Amino acid sequence: MEITDGGVGDAAVSVGTGLRGLADRVEALDGTLHVGDTPAGGTR
């Protein structure tokens, strides 16, 4: 699954609980969460 937004980018899994909680759930299903910036400046 891929999710993108049009924000300013620079999201980090290690900061806060939202993406960390999502990463925990994905890892519980033997998956991996990758977070990065899009060429347009959002987050993917």
PDBQT receptor file of N, H, CA, C and O in Angstrom, charges set to zero:
ATOM      1  N   MET A   1       0.857  -1.147   0.000  1.00  0.00    +0.000 N 
ATOM      2  CA  MET A   1       0.000   0.000   0.000  1.00  0.00    +0.000 C 
ATOM      3  C   MET A   1       0.916   1.225   0.000  1.00  0.00    +0.000 C 
ATOM      4  O   MET A   1       1.963   1.221   0.646  1.00  0.00    +0.000 OA
ATOM      5  N   GLU A   2       0.528   2.249  -0.708  1.00  0.00    +0.000 N 
ATOM      6  H   GLU A   2      -0.324   2.253  -1.233  1.00  0.00    +0.000 HD
ATOM      7  CA  GLU A   2       1.281   3.497  -0.720  1.00  0.00    +0.000 C 
ATOM      8  C   GLU A   2       0.320   4.646  -0.440  1.00  0.00    +0.000 C 
ATOM      9  O   GLU A   2      -0.758   4.736  -1.027  1.00  0.00    +0.000 OA
ATOM     10  N   ILE A   3       0.738   5.519   0.470  1.00  0.00    +0.000 N 
ATOM     11  H   ILE A   3       1.613   5.445   0.947  1.00  0.00    +0.000 HD
ATOM     12  CA  ILE A   3      -0.062   6.695   0.826  1.00  0.00    +0.000 C 
ATOM     13  C   ILE A   3       0.825   7.915   0.677  1.00  0.00    +0.000 C 
ATOM     14  O   ILE A   3       1.956   7.921   1.161  1.00  0.00    +0.000 OA
ATOM     15  N   THR A   4       0.327   8.950   0.013  1.00  0.00    +0.000 N 
ATOM     16  H   THR A   4      -0.592   8.946  -0.381  1.00  0.00    +0.000 HD
ATOM     17  CA  THR A   4       1.070  10.201  -0.120  1.00  0.00    +0.000 C 
ATOM     18  C   THR A   4       0.189  11.365   0.295  1.00  0.00    +0.000 C 
ATOM     19  O   THR A   4      -1.038  11.273   0.269  1.00  0.00    +0.000 OA
ATOM     20  N   ASP A   5       0.830  12.463   0.680  1.00  0.00    +0.000 N 
ATOM     21  H   ASP A   5       1.827  12.538   0.701  1.00  0.00    +0.000 HD
ATOM     22  CA  ASP A   5       0.085  13.684   0.962  1.00  0.00    +0.000 C 
ATOM     23  C   ASP A   5       0.798  14.858   0.299  1.00  0.00    +0.000 C 
ATOM     24  O   ASP A   5       1.903  14.704  -0.220  1.00  0.00    +0.000 OA
ATOM     25  N   GLY A   6       0.186  15.998   0.316  1.00  0.00    +0.000 N 
ATOM     26  H   GLY A   6      -0.712  16.124   0.738  1.00  0.00    +0.000 HD
ATOM     27  CA  GLY A   6       0.740  17.184  -0.319  1.00  0.00    +0.000 C 
ATOM     28  C   GLY A   6       1.298  18.175   0.676  1.00  0.00    +0.000 C 
ATOM     29  O   GLY A   6       1.401  19.364   0.374  1.00  0.00    +0.000 OA
ATOM     30  N   GLY A   7       1.660  17.706   1.858  1.00  0.00    +0.000 N 
ATOM     31  H   GLY A   7       1.577  16.740   2.103  1.00  0.00    +0.000 HD
ATOM     32  CA  GLY A   7       2.177  18.601   2.895  1.00  0.00    +0.000 C 
ATOM     33  C   GLY A   7       3.606  19.046   2.624  1.00  0.00    +0.000 C 
ATOM     34  O   GLY A   7       4.063  19.027   1.481  1.00  0.00    +0.000 OA
ATOM     35  N   VAL A   8       4.298  19.440   3.665  1.00  0.00    +0.000 N 
ATOM     36  H   VAL A   8       3.927  19.455   4.593  1.00  0.00    +0.000 HD
ATOM     37  CA  VAL A   8       5.657  19.963   3.525  1.00  0.00    +0.000 C 
ATOM     38  C   VAL A   8       6.711  18.861   3.576  1.00  0.00    +0.000 C 
ATOM     39  O   VAL A   8       7.888  19.141   3.349  1.00  0.00    +0.000 OA
ATOM     40  N   GLY A   9       6.329  17.619   3.864  1.00  0.00    +0.000 N 
ATOM     41  H   GLY A   9       5.373  17.391   4.048  1.00  0.00    +0.000 HD
ATOM     42  CA  GLY A   9       7.288  16.525   3.951  1.00  0.00    +0.000 C 
ATOM     43  C   GLY A   9       8.009  16.510   5.273  1.00  0.00    +0.000 C 
ATOM     44  O   GLY A   9       7.591  17.168   6.226  1.00  0.00    +0.000 OA
ATOM     45  N   ASP A  10       9.087  15.763   5.335  1.00  0.00    +0.000 N 
ATOM     46  H   ASP A  10       9.426  15.228   4.561  1.00  0.00    +0.000 HD
ATOM     47  CA  ASP A  10       9.949  15.697   6.504  1.00  0.00    +0.000 C 
ATOM     48  C   ASP A  10       9.302  14.990   7.701  1.00  0.00    +0.000 C 
ATOM     49  O   ASP A  10       9.640  15.279   8.849  1.00  0.00    +0.000 OA
ATOM     50  N   ALA A  11       8.372  14.067   7.433  1.00  0.00    +0.000 N 
ATOM     51  H   ALA A  11       8.097  13.833   6.500  1.00  0.00    +0.000 HD
ATOM     52  CA  ALA A  11       7.758  13.296   8.522  1.00  0.00    +0.000 C 
ATOM     53  C   ALA A  11       8.771  12.290   9.054  1.00  0.00    +0.000 C 
ATOM     54  O   ALA A  11       9.623  11.807   8.308  1.00  0.00    +0.000 OA
ATOM     55  N   ALA A  12       8.678  11.978  10.333  1.00  0.00    +0.000 N 
ATOM     56  H   ALA A  12       7.985  12.370  10.938  1.00  0.00    +0.000 HD
ATOM     57  CA  ALA A  12       9.617  11.035  10.949  1.00  0.00    +0.000 C 
ATOM     58  C   ALA A  12       8.870  10.050  11.833  1.00  0.00    +0.000 C 
ATOM     59  O   ALA A  12       8.033  10.447  12.644  1.00  0.00    +0.000 OA
ATOM     60  N   VAL A  13       9.171   8.773  11.678  1.00  0.00    +0.000 N 
ATOM     61  H   VAL A  13       9.851   8.451  11.019  1.00  0.00    +0.000 HD
ATOM     62  CA  VAL A  13       8.540   7.733  12.489  1.00  0.00    +0.000 C 
ATOM     63  C   VAL A  13       8.969   7.861  13.946  1.00  0.00    +0.000 C 
ATOM     64  O   VAL A  13       8.199   7.536  14.850  1.00  0.00    +0.000 OA
ATOM     65  N   SER A  14      10.182   8.327  14.178  1.00  0.00    +0.000 N 
ATOM     66  H   SER A  14      10.807   8.591  13.444  1.00  0.00    +0.000 HD
ATOM     67  CA  SER A  14      10.722   8.368  15.546  1.00  0.00    +0.000 C 
ATOM     68  C   SER A  14      10.168   9.521  16.385  1.00  0.00    +0.000 C 
ATOM     69  O   SER A  14      10.389   9.557  17.596  1.00  0.00    +0.000 OA
ATOM     70  N   VAL A  15       9.453  10.461  15.766  1.00  0.00    +0.000 N 
ATOM     71  H   VAL A  15       9.273  10.432  14.783  1.00  0.00    +0.000 HD
ATOM     72  CA  VAL A  15       8.919  11.619  16.486  1.00  0.00    +0.000 C 
ATOM     73  C   VAL A  15       7.412  11.435  16.668  1.00  0.00    +0.000 C 
ATOM     74  O   VAL A  15       6.705  11.121  15.711  1.00  0.00    +0.000 OA
ATOM     75  N   GLY A  16       6.926  11.626  17.876  1.00  0.00    +0.000 N 
ATOM     76  H   GLY A  16       7.500  11.882  18.654  1.00  0.00    +0.000 HD
ATOM     77  CA  GLY A  16       5.495  11.507  18.134  1.00  0.00    +0.000 C 
ATOM     78  C   GLY A  16       5.048  10.062  18.234  1.00  0.00    +0.000 C 
ATOM     79  O   GLY A  16       5.875   9.157  18.344  1.00  0.00    +0.000 OA
ATOM     80  N   THR A  17       3.733   9.843  18.197  1.00  0.00    +0.000 N 
ATOM     81  H   THR A  17       3.061  10.578  18.108  1.00  0.00    +0.000 HD
ATOM     82  CA  THR A  17       3.202   8.491  18.345  1.00  0.00    +0.000 C 
ATOM     83  C   THR A  17       2.401   8.018  17.144  1.00  0.00    +0.000 C 
ATOM     84  O   THR A  17       2.167   6.817  17.009  1.00  0.00    +0.000 OA
ATOM     85  N   GLY A  18       1.975   8.912  16.273  1.00  0.00    +0.000 N 
ATOM     86  H   GLY A  18       2.164   9.887  16.383  1.00  0.00    +0.000 HD
ATOM     87  CA  GLY A  18       1.119   8.523  15.145  1.00  0.00    +0.000 C 
ATOM     88  C   GLY A  18       1.781   7.548  14.191  1.00  0.00    +0.000 C 
ATOM     89  O   GLY A  18       1.289   6.434  14.011  1.00  0.00    +0.000 OA
ATOM     90  N   LEU A  19       2.889   7.944  13.575  1.00  0.00    +0.000 N 
ATOM     91  H   LEU A  19       3.289   8.849  13.721  1.00  0.00    +0.000 HD
ATOM     92  CA  LEU A  19       3.584   7.056  12.645  1.00  0.00    +0.000 C 
ATOM     93  C   LEU A  19       4.252   5.895  13.377  1.00  0.00    +0.000 C 
ATOM     94  O   LEU A  19       4.346   4.798  12.826  1.00  0.00    +0.000 OA
ATOM     95  N   ARG A  20       4.713   6.114  14.596  1.00  0.00    +0.000 N 
ATOM     96  H   ARG A  20       4.636   7.005  15.043  1.00  0.00    +0.000 HD
ATOM     97  CA  ARG A  20       5.321   5.019  15.368  1.00  0.00    +0.000 C 
ATOM     98  C   ARG A  20       4.275   3.946  15.645  1.00  0.00    +0.000 C 
ATOM     99  O   ARG A  20       4.567   2.756  15.523  1.00  0.00    +0.000 OA
ATOM    100  N   GLY A  21       3.073   4.343  16.011  1.00  0.00    +0.000 N 
ATOM    101  H   GLY A  21       2.836   5.310  16.109  1.00  0.00    +0.000 HD
ATOM    102  CA  GLY A  21       1.993   3.380  16.244  1.00  0.00    +0.000 C 
ATOM    103  C   GLY A  21       1.637   2.623  14.976  1.00  0.00    +0.000 C 
ATOM    104  O   GLY A  21       1.377   1.421  15.021  1.00  0.00    +0.000 OA
ATOM    105  N   LEU A  22       1.624   3.319  13.846  1.00  0.00    +0.000 N 
ATOM    106  H   LEU A  22       1.835   4.296  13.809  1.00  0.00    +0.000 HD
ATOM    107  CA  LEU A  22       1.351   2.670  12.567  1.00  0.00    +0.000 C 
ATOM    108  C   LEU A  22       2.460   1.680  12.238  1.00  0.00    +0.000 C 
ATOM    109  O   LEU A  22       2.183   0.570  11.783  1.00  0.00    +0.000 OA
ATOM    110  N   ALA A  23       3.717   2.069  12.464  1.00  0.00    +0.000 N 
ATOM    111  H   ALA A  23       3.942   2.971  12.833  1.00  0.00    +0.000 HD
ATOM    112  CA  ALA A  23       4.847   1.172  12.219  1.00  0.00    +0.000 C 
ATOM    113  C   ALA A  23       4.743  -0.076  13.098  1.00  0.00    +0.000 C 
ATOM    114  O   ALA A  23       5.021  -1.181  12.631  1.00  0.00    +0.000 OA
ATOM    115  N   ASP A  24       4.354   0.081  14.347  1.00  0.00    +0.000 N 
ATOM    116  H   ASP A  24       4.129   0.978  14.727  1.00  0.00    +0.000 HD
ATOM    117  CA  ASP A  24       4.198  -1.061  15.247  1.00  0.00    +0.000 C 
ATOM    118  C   ASP A  24       3.157  -2.039  14.715  1.00  0.00    +0.000 C 
ATOM    119  O   ASP A  24       3.357  -3.252  14.766  1.00  0.00    +0.000 OA
ATOM    120  N   ARG A  25       2.057  -1.518  14.210  1.00  0.00    +0.000 N 
ATOM    121  H   ARG A  25       1.894  -0.532  14.168  1.00  0.00    +0.000 HD
ATOM    122  CA  ARG A  25       1.001  -2.390  13.686  1.00  0.00    +0.000 C 
ATOM    123  C   ARG A  25       1.462  -3.117  12.425  1.00  0.00    +0.000 C 
ATOM    124  O   ARG A  25       1.195  -4.307  12.257  1.00  0.00    +0.000 OA
ATOM    125  N   VAL A  26       2.152  -2.401  11.542  1.00  0.00    +0.000 N 
ATOM    126  H   VAL A  26       2.369  -1.434  11.678  1.00  0.00    +0.000 HD
ATOM    127  CA  VAL A  26       2.662  -3.017  10.315  1.00  0.00    +0.000 C 
ATOM    128  C   VAL A  26       3.677  -4.106  10.650  1.00  0.00    +0.000 C 
ATOM    129  O   VAL A  26       3.641  -5.187  10.063  1.00  0.00    +0.000 OA
ATOM    130  N   GLU A  27       4.575  -3.833  11.583  1.00  0.00    +0.000 N 
ATOM    131  H   GLU A  27       4.604  -2.955  12.060  1.00  0.00    +0.000 HD
ATOM    132  CA  GLU A  27       5.590  -4.810  11.984  1.00  0.00    +0.000 C 
ATOM    133  C   GLU A  27       4.964  -6.040  12.638  1.00  0.00    +0.000 C 
ATOM    134  O   GLU A  27       5.490  -7.145  12.505  1.00  0.00    +0.000 OA
ATOM    135  N   ALA A  28       3.855  -5.859  13.338  1.00  0.00    +0.000 N 
ATOM    136  H   ALA A  28       3.428  -4.961  13.446  1.00  0.00    +0.000 HD
ATOM    137  CA  ALA A  28       3.165  -6.994  13.957  1.00  0.00    +0.000 C 
ATOM    138  C   ALA A  28       2.638  -7.965  12.899  1.00  0.00    +0.000 C 
ATOM    139  O   ALA A  28       2.410  -9.141  13.186  1.00  0.00    +0.000 OA
ATOM    140  N   LEU A  29       2.447  -7.467  11.679  1.00  0.00    +0.000 N 
ATOM    141  H   LEU A  29       2.632  -6.512  11.446  1.00  0.00    +0.000 HD
ATOM    142  CA  LEU A  29       1.995  -8.306  10.566  1.00  0.00    +0.000 C 
ATOM    143  C   LEU A  29       3.152  -8.686   9.647  1.00  0.00    +0.000 C 
ATOM    144  O   LEU A  29       2.944  -9.051   8.490  1.00  0.00    +0.000 OA
ATOM    145  N   ASP A  30       4.387  -8.595  10.179  1.00  0.00    +0.000 N 
ATOM    146  H   ASP A  30       4.556  -8.298  11.118  1.00  0.00    +0.000 HD
ATOM    147  CA  ASP A  30       5.613  -8.914   9.437  1.00  0.00    +0.000 C 
ATOM    148  C   ASP A  30       5.838  -7.997   8.245  1.00  0.00    +0.000 C 
ATOM    149  O   ASP A  30       6.430  -8.411   7.248  1.00  0.00    +0.000 OA
ATOM    150  N   GLY A  31       5.373  -6.762   8.336  1.00  0.00    +0.000 N 
ATOM    151  H   GLY A  31       4.891  -6.426   9.146  1.00  0.00    +0.000 HD
ATOM    152  CA  GLY A  31       5.595  -5.786   7.275  1.00  0.00    +0.000 C 
ATOM    153  C   GLY A  31       6.633  -4.756   7.697  1.00  0.00    +0.000 C 
ATOM    154  O   GLY A  31       7.180  -4.819   8.798  1.00  0.00    +0.000 OA
ATOM    155  N   THR A  32       6.891  -3.821   6.816  1.00  0.00    +0.000 N 
ATOM    156  H   THR A  32       6.446  -3.770   5.922  1.00  0.00    +0.000 HD
ATOM    157  CA  THR A  32       7.841  -2.753   7.066  1.00  0.00    +0.000 C 
ATOM    158  C   THR A  32       7.229  -1.434   6.616  1.00  0.00    +0.000 C 
ATOM    159  O   THR A  32       6.640  -1.356   5.538  1.00  0.00    +0.000 OA
ATOM    160  N   LEU A  33       7.364  -0.414   7.425  1.00  0.00    +0.000 N 
ATOM    161  H   LEU A  33       7.843  -0.477   8.301  1.00  0.00    +0.000 HD
ATOM    162  CA  LEU A  33       6.876   0.918   7.080  1.00  0.00    +0.000 C 
ATOM    163  C   LEU A  33       8.058   1.758   6.626  1.00  0.00    +0.000 C 
ATOM    164  O   LEU A  33       9.047   1.889   7.347  1.00  0.00    +0.000 OA
ATOM    165  N   HIS A  34       7.955   2.328   5.430  1.00  0.00    +0.000 N 
ATOM    166  H   HIS A  34       7.151   2.222   4.844  1.00  0.00    +0.000 HD
ATOM    167  CA  HIS A  34       8.969   3.237   4.901  1.00  0.00    +0.000 C 
ATOM    168  C   HIS A  34       8.332   4.610   4.769  1.00  0.00    +0.000 C 
ATOM    169  O   HIS A  34       7.252   4.733   4.191  1.00  0.00    +0.000 OA
ATOM    170  N   VAL A  35       8.969   5.631   5.287  1.00  0.00    +0.000 N 
ATOM    171  H   VAL A  35       9.846   5.531   5.757  1.00  0.00    +0.000 HD
ATOM    172  CA  VAL A  35       8.459   6.997   5.212  1.00  0.00    +0.000 C 
ATOM    173  C   VAL A  35       9.515   7.855   4.528  1.00  0.00    +0.000 C 
ATOM    174  O   VAL A  35      10.688   7.815   4.899  1.00  0.00    +0.000 OA
ATOM    175  N   GLY A  36       9.104   8.625   3.539  1.00  0.00    +0.000 N 
ATOM    176  H   GLY A  36       8.151   8.657   3.238  1.00  0.00    +0.000 HD
ATOM    177  CA  GLY A  36      10.038   9.501   2.844  1.00  0.00    +0.000 C 
ATOM    178  C   GLY A  36       9.317  10.669   2.216  1.00  0.00    +0.000 C 
ATOM    179  O   GLY A  36       8.090  10.750   2.256  1.00  0.00    +0.000 OA
ATOM    180  N   ASP A  37      10.081  11.570   1.637  1.00  0.00    +0.000 N 
ATOM    181  H   ASP A  37      11.078  11.503   1.603  1.00  0.00    +0.000 HD
ATOM    182  CA  ASP A  37       9.522  12.745   0.981  1.00  0.00    +0.000 C 
ATOM    183  C   ASP A  37       9.225  12.435  -0.485  1.00  0.00    +0.000 C 
ATOM    184  O   ASP A  37       9.898  11.607  -1.098  1.00  0.00    +0.000 OA
ATOM    185  N   THR A  38       8.217  13.101  -1.041  1.00  0.00    +0.000 N 
ATOM    186  H   THR A  38       7.670  13.773  -0.542  1.00  0.00    +0.000 HD
ATOM    187  CA  THR A  38       7.909  12.978  -2.454  1.00  0.00    +0.000 C 
ATOM    188  C   THR A  38       8.638  14.087  -3.221  1.00  0.00    +0.000 C 
ATOM    189  O   THR A  38       9.038  15.085  -2.622  1.00  0.00    +0.000 OA
ATOM    190  N   PRO A  39       8.812  13.928  -4.516  1.00  0.00    +0.000 N 
ATOM    191  CA  PRO A  39       9.458  14.987  -5.300  1.00  0.00    +0.000 C 
ATOM    192  C   PRO A  39       8.721  16.323  -5.216  1.00  0.00    +0.000 C 
ATOM    193  O   PRO A  39       9.337  17.381  -5.344  1.00  0.00    +0.000 OA
ATOM    194  N   ALA A  40       7.400  16.276  -5.001  1.00  0.00    +0.000 N 
ATOM    195  H   ALA A  40       6.900  15.416  -4.897  1.00  0.00    +0.000 HD
ATOM    196  CA  ALA A  40       6.596  17.496  -4.928  1.00  0.00    +0.000 C 
ATOM    197  C   ALA A  40       6.646  18.146  -3.544  1.00  0.00    +0.000 C 
ATOM    198  O   ALA A  40       6.100  19.234  -3.360  1.00  0.00    +0.000 OA
ATOM    199  N   GLY A  41       7.291  17.501  -2.567  1.00  0.00    +0.000 N 
ATOM    200  H   GLY A  41       7.734  16.617  -2.716  1.00  0.00    +0.000 HD
ATOM    201  CA  GLY A  41       7.418  18.091  -1.241  1.00  0.00    +0.000 C 
ATOM    202  C   GLY A  41       6.545  17.488  -0.176  1.00  0.00    +0.000 C 
ATOM    203  O   GLY A  41       6.657  17.870   0.989  1.00  0.00    +0.000 OA
ATOM    204  N   GLY A  42       5.680  16.562  -0.523  1.00  0.00    +0.000 N 
ATOM    205  H   GLY A  42       5.589  16.252  -1.470  1.00  0.00    +0.000 HD
ATOM    206  CA  GLY A  42       4.839  15.920   0.488  1.00  0.00    +0.000 C 
ATOM    207  C   GLY A  42       5.551  14.734   1.122  1.00  0.00    +0.000 C 
ATOM    208  O   GLY A  42       6.772  14.606   1.035  1.00  0.00    +0.000 OA
ATOM    209  N   THR A  43       4.775  13.876   1.758  1.00  0.00    +0.000 N 
ATOM    210  H   THR A  43       3.783  13.980   1.829  1.00  0.00    +0.000 HD
ATOM    211  CA  THR A  43       5.310  12.679   2.389  1.00  0.00    +0.000 C 
ATOM    212  C   THR A  43       4.727  11.460   1.724  1.00  0.00    +0.000 C 
ATOM    213  O   THR A  43       3.546  11.442   1.376  1.00  0.00    +0.000 OA
ATOM    214  N   ARG A  44       5.547  10.433   1.542  1.00  0.00    +0.000 N 
ATOM    215  H   ARG A  44       6.506  10.448   1.824  1.00  0.00    +0.000 HD
ATOM    216  CA  ARG A  44       5.099   9.170   0.958  1.00  0.00    +0.000 C 
ATOM    217  C   ARG A  44       5.412   8.084   1.960  1.00  0.00    +0.000 C 
ATOM    218  O   ARG A  44       5.131   6.912   1.707  1.00  0.00    +0.000 OA
TER     219      ARG A  44
